[in-house]
Amino acid sequence: MDEAPIYARLTEIFHDVFDEDSIRVTPVLSAHDVDGWDSLTHIRLILTVEKAFKIKFTTSEIGKLENVGDLVALIKTRASRSTLGILPAPLENSR
Amino acid sequence: MNSLYSELQWLPRPKPDFSESLKALAASDDSLGPEMRALASYALDLNQLTKLGKAVSKARKEGKSLDPLVPLRLAVLSNSTIDMTLPALVASAARHGIALEVIQPSYDQIAQEALTPGSTVNSSNPDAVLLAMDYRALPLKLSLGNAEAASATVQGALGYLQTLRNGIKANSNAVCIFQSFAPPPESLFGSLDRALPGTLRYLLDEINRELAAMIRASGDVLFDVAFLAETVGLAEWHNPQLWNLGKFAFSDELIPLYGDHLARILAAIRGKSRKVLVLDLDNTIWGGVIGDDGLEGIKIAQGDARGEAHLAVQRLALDLASRGIVLAISSKNTDEVAREPFLKHPEMLLRLDHIAVFQANWNDKASNLKAIAEELSLGIDSLVLLDDNPVERGLVRKLLPQVAVPELPEDPAYYARTLAAAGYFEAVAFVDEDLKRAGFYQDNARRADLLKQMSGVDAYLESLEMTITFLPFDGPGRARITQLINKSNQYNLTTRRYTEPEVEEAEHDPNVFTLQVRLADTFGDNGMISVVICRPGEPEVWEIDTWLMSCRVLGRKVEHMVLREILQHARSAGIRKLKGVYRPTDRNKLVVDHYAKLGFTKVAEEESGLTFWELLVEGAYPESAPMKLVSQGFAAAAERVPA
C-alpha cells in the first residue's frame, strides 16, 4: 500500500486535532515536536485516526507508538487486514 | 451504535468550512455570542467541539463579550479523566445559550474538594457543582444473596453522596448536580443479577432509585446518566480499553451526546429551555396534504403504519402540553381547510382547544413564528418548530436562528423519537404552575377577545374580578420563585439570576424584603406572576434588587399594586426612600419606562443605558387598580385580608 495518501490524510487529522495548520507530518515527527501533544491529546489523536481509517488498535499497540512512522506502519498492517475500503472518505464527511 | 443519539441527528450537519469560520470569528471583535452559538448549533464531532470550546473559553478569558449567552460557573468533581470532555461541554453549553466557565480541580480529589472550605472548588464561587462520578467512585462491596449487607452497602454509598453534598452546600452553597450510575454490561449470573441482593446491578439499581428520591427532597439536580447510557446501550457506553488507557468513564464517541445532555440541564437551571412547540400540519401531524387529499385522504388512522407514525407525533405533543408546553400551529394552508381535521376527523388526538395559537395562511413561516411569539408574549428563542419540509426548516434557521428546528429523518416513524431525543424542553423541577401553563395561554387568548369587546380598559379590568395576593418568600413558593427569577427576560428590571439556595438565603435574611405575588381572575388562577427583592442600602433606604413580572398579566396595573404593597411595608419598616435601577438587556426594552410610569425620579443615567431611580416613600400613593387585595405571612401589623 502506498504511504503518500496515508500521510496526506494524517496531515488533515493532525491539523484538526491540534488545531494548527503548520504541522508537517513526517515519519520522524513525535510528541516532542508538537505543542500540546500530551497524553490526552495523544488519545484523541489515536481515536480520530481509528475512526478515519475505520480500524481499531489494541492497547499495547497504542502504548508502543514512538513516532508518526510507527503509526503509519501500524495503519498499513491493519488496513491490509481490514475488509473495509483502504482509503476512507475525506475528513469532513467521514461521519 | 444508534446514530440518532451518537451523532445528534436532530442537529444539521456542520458545514465543510467549520474550522475556517471559527478562525475568522475568533479573530474578529464583533459580538461573539450569537456567532458562537450559531456555530455550536451543528452536530459537531469531538474535535470540532474541542476547538469551539477552546475558542469560547479564550474569548471569555480575554474579556470579550459573549452576550446574550448567560454566564454560568460550573465546578466538576470526578473520579475519571474529564479533560477531554470539558471543552466539548463548553461548546455544547453555547449551543444552549450558556457561556460556561468550568472549574476543574485535580484528578480524583472528590471528597477533599467537597469537604474542605477553601478548596479549589469551594473557593471558586461556583453556581453549580457537577459530581461527574461513575460507579467506580463508590464504596461498593458485593454481598451475593445477602439482603442486609446489600442494604448497608447502599446506605453507605448514599451516605457518602450526602456527605459530599453537605460539604458543597456548607462551603459554597452551589446547586449540586448528581449523576446516576450506569451499570457495566458484564453480568455475574445473568438475568438473576437484577433480582439477587448484593450483585453490582442490584446495588446500582437501589442506589440510583434512592439518589433520585434524595434529590427530589433536597432540590438538587439529577443528571440521569444511567438512562442516557441505557438509551445508547451499556456496551457502547462503557469502553474498557479507554478506561485502562486513560480512565475515561465512557466512550469518546458519546462525549458530544453527554455534553449536549448536560448542557440542557445547565440551560434549564438558567431558565433557557424552550416553552412552545410549533407544529406544521401536512405530512407532520398527519400523512398527506389536507388541501389535496381531503378529510378522507389524509393518514392518521390506527392500523395504518404511516398514520400511526403521525399519531405518535400528536401523542407526544399532547403529553408535552400536559406538562405545560404550549402548542401552536404554523401551516401554509387555507385556515378553514386546515382546521377541518381538528374539528371533524375522528382519529385526531389534537383538538383546537389544545392549540394556543393557530396560524394557517400563506405567509412565510418566519413571519408566522414571529406572530406566534408575539401573541404569546414569549421570546422567539422559546420556540421549537417541527416541520417535515427541509426547505421550510432551512428558511426558518436562516431568518430566525433563535428558533430550534430539528432535522427530521425521511421516515415519519422516527419523527416523535427525534423530537424527544433533541431534549428542547428539559426541566429540573416540576411545579403546579407548569401544569396550568398551557391553560394560561388559552385563557389569555380569550381575555384578549374580551378586551376587544369592552369599551374601556378599566371596565375590562373591573370585569376580570381579580384577586391579588402578596406573600413574603416562603418554602412552598421557593421553586417557582427561582424559576421566575431565572426565566423572566422581558418584564425584568435587572435580570439578576439567583439559584434556589440564594433565594432561600434572601427568604431567611431579616434585612431583605421579599415579595411573591399571585393573581387570580374570572378565567382562572394565574399562579405566581411577580417577584420583588429589596435589599437594605444606606440607612432608611431600600434598593430594589429584583422586580420582575410575568408578561401574561401585562396591562392589568399589577405593577401599581405591587408598588403600593412595597410602600406599605417600607413605611412600617421606617424606610424613607426606594432606589430602583433599570439594567438594559436585549430583551427587556419593555420596562425601560417602568419606574417613570410609577412616579420615580431619574437621578442618573449611564452611556450603557443603565438608569437609576428614586422615590420618596412619604407622599407616594400610586394609583390603585380594581382588584381584591390579600396580604399575608408578613409581620402581623402589615397583614390585610378583605372582609
Interface residues (C-beta under 8 A of the other chain):
Chain A: D16 V17 D19 S39 L40 I43 R44 L47 T48 T59 I62 E92 R95
Chain B: E7 R13 P14 P16 F18 S19 A43 D45 L46 N47 T50 K51 K54 T81 D83 M84 Q241 L242 N244 L245 G246 F248 D252
